[in-house]
Amino acid sequence: MTTLSFTANEVGVVNDEYTLIASVGVSDPVQYVTLQRTVADGEDDWGIHFEFNDQINGKYECIKSCSLTRDHLLVELTEPIDTKKEVHSVDVSLEISEDDHEALTAMLLRIFRGKLDLLRVQ
């Protein structure tokens, strides 16, 4: 089992009419984690999509657990989703502002709606 680890200093949250997105990353070298879901439940809601570092490393409904603390985001996967089938978890150290942390927390709570048993926020 391999854990991908990096430090993020950027946060992005998007709430448009269709999609909820939470992402953390760093620009140099580019590394990121993105979680997204549709705004509304229904037939267009395929669940939570998780991706890291490239679209090829993305999949729906692959999260075993997600833990957010003030200085870490840890996502454990139900199975490896990278092309080499090696990464079982992604551990991101967070160097972000309090406002960014609050925005990230709020968005993750919305993304994990109906699946809050998979999310732990401390």
Secondary structure, DSSP 8 states (H G I E B T S, - for coil): -EEEEEEE-EEEEEE-SSEEEEEEEETTTTEEEEEEEESS-STT----EEEESSGGGEEES-EEEEEE-SSEEEEEESS--STTS-EEEEEEEE---HHHHHHHHHHHHHHTTT-GGGEEE-
